[in-house]
Amino acid sequence: QAILAQAISAQTRIFAAGFVALSLAPQIAAQGSSRGLLGSKAAIMTSTESASQPLKNPEGWGSIEEVVNAQLIDVPQDAWWISVIGMWLTILINLVQALFAGFCGCIFVMISIGTCCIPCSDRCCSAMGSVLAGRPLYMAWTWWRYVLAGLIALLQNGASRLALFEWEWRAFGSGDWWWHGEGVWMWSYKDCERILKSQQVRKSAFACVRACIPDLFATNILIFLSNDGSSDSEWAAIRRALHEFFIPISGDDPSKGDYDSRVAELPNKIKADVPSPKFEDLNDTTLMQKLVAKSVFYIMFGVWLDDADALTLTGWRTNATYFILPRLVQRFLFNLGIKKVKALRVGTVGIVEKQGMQEVFVRMNNSLGRWKRKQDVKLCDEIMYVIGFAGIGGTSACVESCACFLQNKIPKESYRDAINFGQYSTQDAMIAAYKNNKDAYIQETCRLDPPVTSATGVLKAMTTVKLAGRDYEMPAGILNQYVVSMANRDSTVFKEPTVFKPDRSNLTQAFTWNGAAFSSEEGEYPRICPGRYLSLTIAKAIIDHFLGLGAK
């Protein structure tokens, strides 16, 4: 009953926020329908030294406002505004159905893929049927109840993504597959490894639903591009440029020395920013996020940002909830989330412009050959999206989880039943474990509480999947989510998978950074996180500082 009350209360708050936004809509409408590692000491400045006036943008740079406000792409019919109106008008009946489905696994399965008890329900009365039909407007009603049921299921699972995944997996029979969003999900270590080592076909999709582009997500970002093994693909060109201009991987790269010197200087920068650290400061989430943002920007650009700009960049972490919502839900909430993320993207590019870093992206764009963007600001937005979303957001999540583990606390959005501190049941034991092997401590923390829980690809060929005991033929092109957070707990690979054991012998087999990071097999994972070492370095520098292990 308490959980039910919590779900209803949360839903009521969402509806209230929606009505407030609706009342404000007329008012809103009335207001308006050189390389990354710069190499010279002069480039290493504080934000206050360069914040007086933005430098004039280079010719052909373009406007970030035009980029984020460009025409919408690939909007399904069931997310048209007429469907949103229908969802609001039928909210009570949809909410009743969603409440039952969000608490009862068998009902959730029924609205997801249909039931054998009702002929043709899989094709005519389910979210899966809508997807296979192309999400037409006449089946929008299947999504109205489905998205609400998913929200309630998330709430009753403690708002933990991993807990929700496992609840759905059990509801679908605890097999190899289950359905969520617009596609099929897989979880086993064996299946995830197969995908991670392969050349992946991707679409503009996130969390197994088509992405809201170009307003919520930038188009053509790395996570949306396919890697086909060719050195001439768009994915290969962008990935190569990312390493060349921002994250060097070879000693032959002329920017490698500047990168290394900034990494070495990072502890001193953090010390100057927080001269009197206390262990309790690890609980100051905003402080941790600002330090991550400053550290990422400094190592890549040579600039240590002020608090105001750093606070802007923390939005890549604090707005994480909005990224997983499909366009139907975004519009149901009057695009409040999309507006926040658009403002974040504009603000992020604005920081680049204020610091006079446009030339980096001009040169980067010119290096892309046939993949060159028409406007340099378009590439800047794409790259800063990746840096913000994965670099700042992901590393912040890593630091926050480590801060909690060091204090024997389960992070707020984590699956409590899936984390056991084992022999490290005291704060002193946790701190000792960290000091003993910092890298292993962070890796094991992120195995149990990964910043990124899953990723979206597509099925390359017709595939037979078993869902809730029945076989279905899924056509090529259907979205396919692989869940690394569950693979990292596969008992066939990790002994005592829920127990915190930083000394486990096969720790580097975890897929936390989209592959077996820090292992001898890294090269077998083409899409492994390009910033994995940077993320680990920043996390250690920040944690060290508040444990008294940093710069003296």
C-alpha positions as CSV (number, residue, x, y, z in Angstrom):
1,Q,0.0,0.0,0.0
2,A,2.9,2.4,0.8
3,I,4.5,1.7,-2.6
4,L,1.1,2.2,-4.3
5,A,0.7,5.5,-2.5
6,Q,4.2,6.5,-3.5
7,A,3.5,5.8,-7.2
8,I,0.2,7.7,-7.2
9,S,1.8,10.6,-5.4
10,A,4.7,10.8,-7.9
11,Q,2.3,10.5,-10.8
12,T,0.1,13.3,-9.3
13,R,3.2,15.5,-9.0
14,I,4.0,14.9,-12.7
15,F,0.5,15.8,-13.7
16,A,0.5,18.9,-11.6
17,A,3.7,20.0,-13.2
18,G,2.2,19.4,-16.6
19,F,-0.9,21.5,-15.8
20,V,1.3,24.4,-14.5
21,A,3.3,24.2,-17.7
22,L,0.1,24.3,-19.7
23,S,-1.0,27.4,-17.9
24,L,2.3,29.1,-18.7
25,A,2.3,28.0,-22.3
26,P,0.8,31.3,-23.7
27,Q,3.5,33.3,-21.8
28,I,6.2,31.1,-23.1
29,A,4.9,31.4,-26.7
30,A,4.8,35.2,-26.4
31,Q,8.4,35.3,-25.6
32,G,9.6,33.8,-28.8
33,S,8.0,31.3,-31.4
34,S,45.0,24.2,-33.3
35,R,43.7,21.1,-31.6
36,G,41.8,20.5,-28.4
37,L,45.1,20.1,-26.5
38,L,46.5,23.5,-27.4
39,G,50.1,22.9,-26.5
40,S,51.1,26.5,-25.5
41,K,51.3,27.8,-22.0
42,A,49.2,30.8,-23.0
43,A,46.3,28.4,-23.5
44,I,46.2,27.4,-19.9
45,M,44.2,30.1,-18.3
46,T,41.5,30.5,-15.7
47,S,38.0,31.2,-16.8
48,T,38.0,34.6,-15.2
49,E,40.9,35.7,-17.4
50,S,39.0,35.1,-20.6
51,A,35.4,35.6,-19.5
52,S,35.2,39.3,-20.2
53,Q,33.8,39.0,-23.8
54,P,33.4,36.0,-26.1
55,L,35.7,36.0,-29.0
56,K,34.1,36.6,-32.4
57,N,33.1,33.3,-34.0
58,P,35.0,32.2,-37.0
59,E,33.5,32.6,-40.4
60,G,31.1,29.7,-41.1
61,W,30.8,28.8,-37.5
62,G,27.0,29.0,-37.4
63,S,24.4,29.3,-34.7
64,I,23.9,26.8,-31.9
65,E,20.3,28.1,-31.5
66,E,19.6,27.1,-35.1
67,V,21.1,23.6,-34.5
68,V,19.0,22.8,-31.5
69,N,15.8,24.3,-33.0
70,A,16.1,22.6,-36.4
71,Q,13.2,20.6,-37.8
72,L,12.3,17.5,-35.8
73,I,13.4,14.1,-37.2
74,D,11.6,10.7,-37.2
75,V,8.7,11.6,-34.9
76,P,6.4,8.5,-34.7
77,Q,2.7,9.1,-35.3
78,D,1.8,8.0,-31.8
79,A,3.9,11.0,-30.5
80,W,2.0,13.6,-32.6
81,W,0.4,16.3,-30.5
82,I,-3.1,14.9,-31.3
83,S,-2.0,11.7,-29.6
84,V,-0.7,13.6,-26.6
85,I,-4.1,15.3,-26.3
86,G,-5.8,11.9,-26.4
87,M,-3.4,10.7,-23.6
88,W,-4.4,13.6,-21.4
89,L,-8.1,13.1,-22.1
90,T,-7.9,9.4,-21.2
91,I,-5.4,9.8,-18.3
92,L,-7.6,8.2,-15.6
93,I,-8.4,5.0,-17.5
94,N,-4.8,4.7,-18.6
95,L,-3.5,5.3,-15.1
96,V,-5.7,2.5,-13.7
97,Q,-4.4,0.1,-16.3
98,A,-0.9,1.2,-15.7
99,L,-1.2,0.8,-11.9
100,F,-2.1,-2.9,-12.3
101,A,0.6,-3.5,-14.9
102,G,3.3,-1.6,-13.0
103,F,2.8,-3.9,-10.0
104,C,1.8,-7.1,-11.7
105,G,4.4,-8.7,-14.0
106,C,2.0,-10.8,-16.0
107,I,-0.2,-7.8,-16.8
108,F,2.9,-5.8,-17.7
109,V,3.8,-8.6,-20.2
110,M,0.3,-8.5,-21.6
111,I,0.3,-4.8,-22.4
112,S,3.9,-5.2,-23.7
113,I,3.6,-8.1,-26.1
114,G,0.0,-9.3,-25.8
115,T,-1.4,-12.6,-24.4
116,C,-2.3,-16.0,-25.8
117,C,-5.6,-15.6,-24.1
118,I,-6.7,-12.9,-26.5
119,P,-6.3,-13.8,-30.2
120,C,-4.1,-11.3,-32.2
121,S,-3.5,-9.2,-29.1
122,D,0.3,-9.4,-29.8
123,R,-0.3,-7.6,-33.1
124,C,-3.3,-5.4,-32.3
125,C,-3.2,-4.5,-28.6
126,S,0.4,-4.3,-27.5
127,A,3.4,-2.0,-27.5
128,M,5.3,-4.6,-29.5
129,G,2.5,-4.8,-32.1
130,S,2.6,-1.0,-32.5
131,V,6.3,-1.1,-33.0
132,L,6.1,-3.9,-35.6
133,A,3.4,-1.8,-37.4
134,G,5.5,1.3,-37.4
135,R,3.9,3.0,-34.4
136,P,0.8,4.3,-36.3
137,L,-1.5,6.8,-34.8
138,Y,-4.4,4.3,-34.5
139,M,-2.4,2.3,-32.0
140,A,-1.3,5.2,-29.9
141,W,-3.5,4.0,-27.1
142,T,-1.2,1.0,-26.5
143,W,1.6,3.4,-25.7
144,W,-0.4,5.7,-23.4
145,R,-0.9,2.9,-20.9
146,Y,2.5,1.3,-21.6
147,V,4.7,4.4,-20.8
148,L,2.7,5.0,-17.6
149,A,3.1,1.4,-16.6
150,G,6.8,1.6,-17.1
151,L,7.1,4.7,-14.9
152,I,5.1,3.0,-12.1
153,A,7.2,-0.1,-12.4
154,L,10.3,2.0,-12.1
155,L,9.0,3.7,-9.0
156,Q,7.9,0.5,-7.3
157,N,11.5,-0.8,-7.9
158,G,13.0,2.1,-6.0
159,A,13.7,4.2,-9.1
160,S,16.6,1.8,-9.9
161,R,17.2,1.0,-13.5
162,L,18.8,-2.3,-12.7
163,A,16.0,-3.3,-10.4
164,L,13.5,-2.5,-13.1
165,F,15.5,-4.5,-15.7
166,E,15.5,-7.5,-13.4
167,W,11.8,-7.2,-12.6
168,E,10.9,-7.1,-16.3
169,W,13.3,-10.0,-17.0
170,R,11.6,-12.1,-14.4
171,A,8.1,-11.1,-15.6
172,F,9.1,-12.4,-19.1
173,G,10.2,-15.7,-17.7
174,S,13.9,-15.2,-16.7
175,G,15.1,-16.3,-20.2
176,D,17.6,-14.8,-22.6
177,W,15.2,-12.0,-23.9
178,W,12.5,-9.6,-22.8
179,W,10.7,-6.7,-24.4
180,H,11.0,-3.1,-23.3
181,G,10.4,0.1,-25.2
182,E,10.8,-0.5,-29.0
183,G,12.8,-3.6,-28.9
184,V,14.2,-6.8,-27.4
185,W,16.7,-6.8,-24.5
186,M,19.5,-9.3,-23.7
187,W,21.5,-9.6,-20.6
188,S,23.9,-12.6,-20.4
189,Y,27.6,-12.1,-20.4
190,K,28.0,-14.4,-23.4
191,D,25.5,-12.4,-25.5
192,C,26.8,-9.0,-24.4
193,E,30.3,-10.1,-25.2
194,R,29.3,-11.2,-28.7
195,I,27.8,-7.8,-29.4
196,L,30.6,-5.8,-27.9
197,K,33.2,-7.6,-29.9
198,S,31.3,-7.2,-33.2
199,Q,30.7,-4.4,-35.7
200,Q,27.5,-2.9,-34.5
201,V,24.6,-1.4,-36.5
202,R,23.2,1.6,-34.7
203,K,20.3,4.0,-35.1
204,S,19.4,7.3,-33.5
205,A,18.0,5.5,-30.5
206,F,18.6,5.6,-26.7
207,A,17.3,3.3,-24.0
208,C,15.7,1.2,-26.7
209,V,13.4,3.9,-28.0
210,R,14.0,6.2,-31.0
211,A,15.8,9.3,-29.8
212,C,14.3,12.8,-29.8
213,I,16.5,14.5,-32.4
214,P,17.7,17.2,-32.9
215,D,16.3,18.9,-29.8
216,L,17.0,16.5,-27.0
217,F,19.9,14.6,-28.6
218,A,22.3,16.0,-31.1
219,T,22.2,14.2,-34.5
220,N,25.2,12.0,-35.6
221,I,26.8,11.6,-32.2
222,L,29.1,8.6,-31.8
223,I,26.5,6.5,-29.9
224,F,24.2,6.7,-32.9
225,L,26.7,5.8,-35.6
226,S,27.4,2.3,-36.9
227,N,30.8,0.8,-36.9
228,D,31.3,-1.5,-39.9
229,G,35.0,-2.1,-39.6
230,S,35.8,0.4,-42.3
231,S,38.3,3.1,-41.6
232,D,36.3,5.4,-43.9
233,S,33.0,5.2,-42.0
234,E,31.6,8.3,-40.3
235,W,32.0,6.5,-36.9
236,A,35.6,5.8,-37.6
237,A,36.3,9.4,-38.7
238,I,34.7,11.0,-35.7
239,R,36.3,8.5,-33.3
240,R,39.7,9.1,-34.9
241,A,39.3,12.9,-34.6
242,L,38.2,12.6,-31.0
243,H,41.5,10.9,-30.1
244,E,43.6,13.2,-32.3
245,F,42.2,16.4,-30.9
246,F,41.1,15.6,-27.3
247,I,42.1,12.1,-26.0
248,P,45.5,11.0,-27.4
249,I,46.1,7.3,-27.4
250,S,49.6,7.2,-28.9
251,G,53.0,8.7,-27.9
252,D,53.4,9.8,-31.5
253,D,50.5,12.2,-31.2
254,P,51.9,15.7,-30.9
255,S,49.3,16.6,-28.3
256,K,50.3,13.7,-26.0
257,G,52.8,15.8,-23.9
258,D,50.3,18.5,-23.2
259,Y,47.7,15.9,-22.2
260,D,50.1,14.2,-19.8
261,S,51.2,17.5,-18.2
262,R,47.7,18.5,-17.5
263,V,46.9,15.1,-16.0
264,A,50.0,15.6,-13.7
265,E,48.9,19.1,-12.8
266,L,45.3,18.0,-12.0
267,P,45.8,17.3,-8.3
268,N,47.2,20.8,-7.8
269,K,44.2,22.4,-9.6
270,I,41.8,20.5,-7.4
271,K,43.7,21.6,-4.3
272,A,43.6,25.2,-5.3
273,D,39.9,24.9,-5.9
274,V,39.2,23.2,-2.6
275,P,42.1,24.2,-0.3
276,S,40.5,22.7,2.9
277,P,38.9,19.4,2.0
278,K,37.0,17.3,4.5
279,F,36.0,13.7,4.2
280,E,32.3,14.7,4.7
281,D,32.6,16.9,1.6
282,L,32.2,13.7,-0.4
283,N,28.5,14.0,0.4
284,D,28.3,17.3,-1.4
285,T,27.1,16.0,-4.8
286,T,27.1,19.4,-6.5
287,L,30.7,20.0,-5.4
288,M,31.8,16.6,-6.8
289,Q,30.0,17.3,-10.1
290,K,31.6,20.7,-10.5
291,L,35.1,19.2,-9.8
292,V,34.5,16.6,-12.5
293,A,33.3,19.2,-15.0
294,K,36.3,21.4,-14.3
295,S,38.7,18.5,-14.5
296,V,37.3,17.2,-17.8
297,F,37.4,20.7,-19.4
298,Y,40.9,21.4,-18.1
299,I,42.5,18.2,-19.4
300,M,40.9,18.6,-22.8
301,F,41.1,22.4,-23.2
302,G,43.7,23.6,-20.7
303,V,41.2,25.9,-19.0
304,W,40.1,25.6,-15.4
305,L,36.5,26.9,-15.3
306,D,34.9,29.1,-12.7
307,D,32.1,27.9,-10.6
308,A,29.4,29.4,-12.7
309,D,30.5,27.6,-15.9
310,A,31.1,24.4,-14.1
311,L,27.7,24.5,-12.6
312,T,26.3,24.8,-16.1
313,L,28.1,21.7,-17.2
314,T,26.9,19.7,-14.2
315,G,23.6,19.7,-16.1
316,W,24.9,16.8,-18.0
317,R,24.6,14.8,-14.8
318,T,21.5,16.4,-13.2
319,N,19.4,16.2,-16.4
320,A,20.1,12.5,-16.9
321,T,16.4,11.6,-16.2
322,Y,15.2,13.4,-19.3
323,F,17.4,11.5,-21.8
324,I,15.5,8.2,-21.3
325,L,12.0,9.6,-22.0
326,P,10.5,9.1,-25.4
327,R,9.0,12.0,-27.3
328,L,5.4,11.0,-26.4
329,V,6.3,11.4,-22.7
330,Q,8.3,14.6,-23.4
331,R,5.3,16.2,-25.0
332,F,3.0,14.8,-22.3
333,L,5.1,16.9,-19.9
334,F,5.0,19.9,-22.3
335,N,8.6,19.4,-23.4
336,L,9.9,20.7,-20.1
337,G,12.8,18.2,-20.2
338,I,13.7,19.0,-23.8
339,K,13.7,22.7,-23.0
340,K,16.2,22.1,-20.2
341,V,18.5,20.0,-22.3
342,K,18.4,22.5,-25.2
343,A,19.4,25.2,-22.8
344,L,22.2,23.0,-21.6
345,R,23.5,22.4,-25.1
346,V,23.3,26.1,-25.9
347,G,25.1,26.9,-22.6
348,T,27.8,24.3,-23.2
349,V,28.7,25.6,-26.6
350,G,28.5,29.1,-25.2
351,I,31.3,28.2,-22.8
352,V,33.4,27.0,-25.7
353,E,32.8,30.3,-27.5
354,K,33.5,32.4,-24.4
355,Q,36.8,30.6,-23.9
356,G,37.8,31.2,-27.5
357,M,38.1,27.5,-28.3
358,Q,36.2,27.6,-31.6
359,E,39.3,27.1,-33.7
360,V,39.8,23.6,-32.3
361,F,36.5,22.5,-33.7
362,V,37.1,24.3,-37.0
363,R,40.3,22.3,-37.5
364,M,38.6,19.2,-36.3
365,N,35.8,19.7,-38.8
366,N,38.2,20.3,-41.6
367,S,39.9,17.0,-40.8
368,L,36.7,14.9,-41.4
369,G,36.9,14.8,-45.2
370,R,33.6,13.8,-46.7
371,W,32.0,13.7,-43.2
372,K,32.7,17.4,-42.6
373,R,29.7,19.3,-41.1
374,K,28.3,22.3,-43.0
375,Q,28.7,24.4,-39.9
376,D,31.5,24.1,-37.4
377,V,29.2,24.7,-34.5
378,K,27.3,21.5,-35.5
379,L,30.4,19.5,-34.9
380,C,31.1,21.4,-31.7
381,D,27.7,20.5,-30.4
382,E,28.1,16.9,-31.3
383,I,31.5,16.5,-29.6
384,M,30.6,18.5,-26.5
385,Y,27.4,16.4,-26.2
386,V,29.6,13.3,-26.0
387,I,32.0,15.0,-23.6
388,G,29.2,16.2,-21.4
389,F,26.9,13.2,-21.6
390,A,29.6,10.5,-21.2
391,G,32.6,12.3,-19.9
392,I,31.1,14.6,-17.3
393,G,27.9,12.7,-16.6
394,G,29.5,9.3,-16.5
395,T,32.5,10.3,-14.5
396,S,30.3,12.2,-12.0
397,A,28.2,9.1,-11.5
398,C,31.4,7.1,-10.9
399,V,32.7,9.6,-8.3
400,E,29.3,9.7,-6.5
401,S,29.1,5.9,-6.3
402,C,32.7,5.7,-4.9
403,A,31.9,8.4,-2.4
404,C,28.9,6.4,-1.1
405,F,30.8,3.1,-1.0
406,L,33.6,4.7,1.0
407,Q,31.0,5.5,3.6
408,N,29.2,2.2,3.4
409,K,26.2,3.8,1.8
410,I,24.2,2.4,-1.1
411,P,23.9,5.1,-3.8
412,K,20.4,6.6,-4.0
413,E,19.4,5.1,-7.4
414,S,21.1,1.8,-7.0
415,Y,19.5,-1.7,-6.6
416,R,20.0,-2.3,-2.9
417,D,19.3,-6.0,-3.1
418,A,22.1,-6.4,-5.6
419,I,24.9,-4.8,-3.6
420,N,26.6,-6.6,-0.6
421,F,29.6,-4.9,1.0
422,G,30.8,-8.3,2.3
423,Q,33.9,-8.1,4.4
424,Y,34.1,-4.3,3.8
425,S,31.3,-3.6,6.2
426,T,32.9,-0.6,7.9
427,Q,34.1,2.8,6.7
428,D,37.7,2.1,7.8
429,A,37.7,-1.2,5.8
430,M,36.4,0.6,2.7
431,I,39.0,3.4,2.9
432,A,41.8,0.8,3.5
433,A,40.6,-1.1,0.4
434,Y,40.7,2.0,-1.7
435,K,44.2,2.9,-0.5
436,N,45.4,-0.6,-1.2
437,N,44.4,-0.6,-4.9
438,K,42.6,2.6,-6.1
439,D,42.0,1.4,-9.7
440,A,40.5,-1.9,-8.6
441,Y,38.3,-0.2,-6.0
442,I,36.8,2.1,-8.6
443,Q,36.4,-0.6,-11.1
444,E,34.6,-2.9,-8.7
445,T,32.4,-0.1,-7.5
446,C,31.4,0.6,-11.1
447,R,30.9,-3.1,-11.8
448,L,28.2,-3.1,-9.1
449,D,26.9,0.4,-9.8
450,P,27.8,1.3,-13.4
451,P,27.3,4.8,-14.7
452,V,26.0,3.3,-18.0
453,T,23.7,0.3,-17.5
454,S,23.0,-0.6,-21.1
455,A,23.3,0.4,-24.8
456,T,21.2,0.3,-27.9
457,G,21.9,-1.4,-31.2
458,V,19.8,-3.1,-33.7
459,L,19.3,-6.7,-34.9
460,K,21.3,-7.3,-38.0
461,A,19.1,-10.2,-39.3
462,M,15.8,-11.9,-38.6
463,T,16.0,-13.4,-35.1
464,T,13.9,-15.8,-33.2
465,V,13.4,-14.7,-29.6
466,K,11.5,-16.3,-26.8
467,L,9.4,-13.9,-24.8
468,A,7.3,-15.2,-21.9
469,G,7.4,-18.8,-23.2
470,R,6.5,-17.9,-26.8
471,D,8.7,-17.7,-29.9
472,Y,8.6,-14.5,-32.0
473,E,10.3,-13.7,-35.3
474,M,11.9,-10.2,-35.0
475,P,12.8,-8.6,-38.3
476,A,16.2,-7.1,-39.0
477,G,16.4,-3.4,-37.8
478,I,14.4,-3.9,-34.6
479,L,16.2,-2.2,-31.7
480,N,18.3,-4.5,-29.5
481,Q,19.5,-3.4,-26.0
482,Y,22.4,-5.2,-24.3
483,V,22.5,-4.8,-20.5
484,V,26.0,-4.6,-19.2
485,S,24.8,-4.0,-15.6
486,M,23.3,-7.5,-15.6
487,A,26.2,-9.0,-17.5
488,N,28.5,-7.7,-14.8
489,R,26.4,-9.8,-12.4
490,D,26.4,-13.0,-14.5
491,S,27.1,-15.8,-11.9
492,T,28.7,-17.9,-14.7
493,V,31.5,-15.4,-14.9
494,F,31.7,-13.5,-11.6
495,K,31.7,-15.6,-8.4
496,E,29.4,-14.0,-5.7
497,P,28.3,-11.4,-8.3
498,T,26.5,-9.1,-5.8
499,V,29.4,-9.0,-3.3
500,F,31.9,-6.1,-3.3
501,K,35.3,-7.7,-3.9
502,P,37.9,-5.3,-5.4
503,D,40.5,-8.1,-5.2
504,R,38.5,-10.5,-7.5
505,S,40.9,-12.0,-10.1
506,N,38.7,-11.4,-13.2
507,L,37.7,-7.8,-12.4
508,T,38.8,-6.5,-15.8
509,Q,36.3,-8.8,-17.5
510,A,33.5,-6.4,-16.4
511,F,31.9,-4.5,-19.3
512,T,31.5,-1.2,-17.3
513,W,33.2,0.9,-19.9
514,N,31.5,-0.8,-22.9
515,G,34.1,-3.6,-23.0
516,A,36.7,-5.4,-21.0
517,A,38.4,-2.2,-20.0
518,F,42.0,-2.2,-18.6
519,S,42.4,-5.8,-19.7
520,S,44.8,-7.3,-22.3
521,E,41.7,-7.9,-24.5
522,E,40.8,-4.2,-24.9
523,G,41.6,-4.2,-28.6
524,E,38.9,-6.8,-29.3
525,Y,36.2,-4.3,-28.3
526,P,35.9,-1.7,-31.1
527,R,33.4,0.6,-29.3
528,I,35.2,0.5,-25.9
529,C,34.8,3.9,-24.1
530,P,37.5,6.2,-25.5
531,G,37.7,8.2,-22.2
532,R,38.0,5.2,-19.8
533,Y,41.5,6.1,-18.6
534,L,40.6,9.8,-18.3
535,S,37.5,8.9,-16.2
536,L,39.6,6.7,-13.9
537,T,42.3,9.4,-13.5
538,I,39.8,12.1,-12.6
539,A,37.9,9.9,-10.2
540,K,41.2,9.1,-8.3
541,A,42.3,12.7,-8.2
542,I,39.1,13.9,-6.7
543,I,38.7,11.1,-4.2
544,D,42.4,11.3,-3.2
545,H,41.9,15.0,-2.4
546,F,39.1,14.4,0.1
547,L,40.9,11.4,1.7
548,G,44.0,13.5,2.2
549,L,46.0,11.6,-0.4
550,G,46.2,14.4,-3.0
551,A,48.7,17.2,-3.7
552,K,50.5,18.5,-0.6
